[in-house]
Amino acid sequence: MMQLPAPTAISVPVQGIRPRQIGDTFGAPRGRDRTHHGVDIFAKRGTPVRAATQGVVVAVRDKGLGGKQVWVMGPAGQRHYYAHLDDWAPGLAMGSLLQPGDLLGTVGDTGNAKGTPPHLHYGIYGRDGPFDPLPLMHAASPGKR
């Protein structure tokens, strides 16, 4: 994965959602001491969450702010973070090899999202830290903004 170039376009990881339906909340304040390191993609509970890129699952866990979450090491060593899942895909485990569109789990409200409308928090972390994934989603859907 490390040798592959970083993607210039990715699919929206929540099935049936278009980039124009996603608010750009990257960098928005979250409490007093942090900012939002991703985008929230709202959908009905149980909506499939799919891999935005190829990669290797490096963590499947239920802890912290993200609740039920999946971390994927993708091209160029970028880490893709899928959080607040209601549940994981059957058989998904550390070391699973993924292709774009593979099922990771379903939209939920776990972790610090408990009681909020169901959504996926999706973030990408590169060598220089987090960056906004929404422009990459728009790049995959030209003319559909």
C-alpha positions as CSV (number, residue, x, y, z in Angstrom):
1,M,0.0,0.0,0.0
2,M,2.8,2.4,0.9
3,Q,4.2,2.3,-2.7
4,L,0.8,3.2,-4.3
5,P,0.1,6.8,-5.0
6,A,-2.4,8.7,-2.9
7,P,-5.9,8.7,-4.5
8,T,-7.0,11.8,-6.3
9,A,-10.7,10.8,-6.1
10,I,-12.6,8.5,-3.7
11,S,-16.2,7.2,-3.5
12,V,-18.5,8.4,-0.7
13,P,-18.2,5.6,1.9
14,V,-21.9,5.6,2.8
15,Q,-24.1,3.8,0.2
16,G,-26.6,6.0,-1.6
17,I,-25.1,9.3,-0.5
18,R,-23.8,11.9,-3.0
19,P,-21.0,14.4,-2.1
20,R,-23.3,17.3,-2.4
21,Q,-25.4,15.9,0.5
22,I,-22.4,16.1,2.9
23,G,-21.7,19.3,4.9
24,D,-18.0,20.3,5.0
25,T,-17.4,20.2,8.7
26,F,-13.7,19.5,8.5
27,G,-11.9,21.8,11.0
28,A,-15.1,22.9,12.8
29,P,-14.7,23.4,16.6
30,R,-15.5,20.4,18.8
31,G,-15.6,21.5,22.4
32,R,-12.9,23.8,23.7
33,D,-9.8,21.8,22.9
34,R,-10.2,20.1,19.5
35,T,-11.4,20.4,15.9
36,H,-13.3,18.0,13.7
37,H,-10.8,15.8,11.8
38,G,-13.3,14.5,9.2
39,V,-16.8,14.8,7.8
40,D,-20.0,13.5,9.1
41,I,-22.1,11.6,6.6
42,F,-25.7,11.3,7.8
43,A,-27.9,8.4,6.7
44,K,-30.4,6.0,8.2
45,R,-29.2,3.6,10.8
46,G,-28.0,0.4,9.2
47,T,-27.1,2.0,5.8
48,P,-24.0,0.1,4.4
49,V,-20.6,1.7,5.0
50,R,-18.1,0.7,2.2
51,A,-14.4,1.1,1.8
52,A,-13.5,4.3,0.0
53,T,-10.2,2.9,-1.2
54,Q,-8.3,-0.3,-1.4
55,G,-6.4,-1.1,1.7
56,V,-5.7,-3.3,4.7
57,V,-7.7,-3.2,7.9
58,V,-5.4,-2.3,10.7
59,A,-7.9,-2.0,13.5
60,V,-11.5,-3.0,14.3
61,R,-12.5,-1.8,17.8
62,D,-15.1,-0.3,20.0
63,K,-13.6,2.4,22.2
64,G,-13.2,6.1,22.7
65,L,-14.9,8.9,20.8
66,G,-15.4,6.9,17.7
67,G,-17.2,4.0,19.3
68,K,-17.4,1.1,16.9
69,Q,-14.7,1.9,14.3
70,V,-12.5,0.6,11.5
71,W,-9.1,1.9,10.6
72,V,-7.8,1.1,7.1
73,M,-4.2,1.6,5.8
74,G,-4.7,2.8,2.2
75,P,-2.5,3.9,-0.7
76,A,0.5,6.1,0.1
77,G,0.2,5.1,3.8
78,Q,-2.9,7.2,4.3
79,R,-5.1,6.0,7.3
80,H,-8.8,6.0,6.7
81,Y,-11.0,6.2,9.8
82,Y,-14.7,5.0,9.8
83,A,-16.4,5.7,13.1
84,H,-19.7,5.6,15.0
85,L,-20.7,2.3,13.2
86,D,-23.8,0.5,14.4
87,D,-22.0,-2.8,13.6
88,W,-19.2,-4.3,11.6
89,A,-19.4,-6.4,8.4
90,P,-19.3,-10.2,9.2
91,G,-15.8,-11.5,9.1
92,L,-14.1,-8.1,9.0
93,A,-10.9,-8.3,11.0
94,M,-7.4,-6.9,11.3
95,G,-5.4,-7.9,8.2
96,S,-8.5,-8.1,5.9
97,L,-7.6,-6.9,2.4
98,L,-10.1,-4.5,0.9
99,Q,-11.1,-3.2,-2.5
100,P,-13.1,0.0,-2.9
101,G,-16.8,-0.7,-2.2
102,D,-16.2,-3.6,0.2
103,L,-18.5,-3.7,3.1
104,L,-17.1,-2.4,6.4
105,G,-20.2,-2.1,8.5
106,T,-23.3,0.0,8.9
107,V,-24.1,3.6,9.9
108,G,-24.8,4.1,13.6
109,D,-24.3,6.5,16.6
110,T,-21.8,4.7,18.8
111,G,-19.1,6.5,20.9
112,N,-19.6,10.2,21.6
113,A,-22.3,10.3,18.9
114,K,-24.7,8.3,21.1
115,G,-28.1,10.0,20.9
116,T,-27.3,12.0,17.7
117,P,-28.8,11.3,14.3
118,P,-27.0,8.2,12.9
119,H,-24.0,9.1,10.8
120,L,-20.5,7.9,9.7
121,H,-17.6,10.0,10.8
122,Y,-15.0,9.6,8.0
123,G,-11.5,11.0,8.2
124,I,-8.2,10.6,6.3
125,Y,-4.8,11.0,8.0
126,G,-1.8,11.5,5.8
127,R,1.9,12.0,6.7
128,D,1.1,15.6,7.7
129,G,-2.0,14.8,9.8
130,P,-5.7,14.9,9.0
131,F,-7.1,16.5,5.8
132,D,-10.5,17.1,4.4
133,P,-11.8,14.1,2.5
134,L,-14.7,15.9,0.9
135,P,-12.8,17.4,-2.1
136,L,-11.7,13.8,-3.0
137,M,-15.3,12.7,-3.0
138,H,-16.3,15.6,-5.2
139,A,-13.5,14.7,-7.6
140,A,-15.1,11.3,-8.1
141,S,-18.5,12.8,-9.0
142,P,-17.7,15.6,-11.5
143,G,-20.7,17.7,-12.4
144,K,-22.9,16.2,-9.6
145,R,-22.2,18.9,-6.9
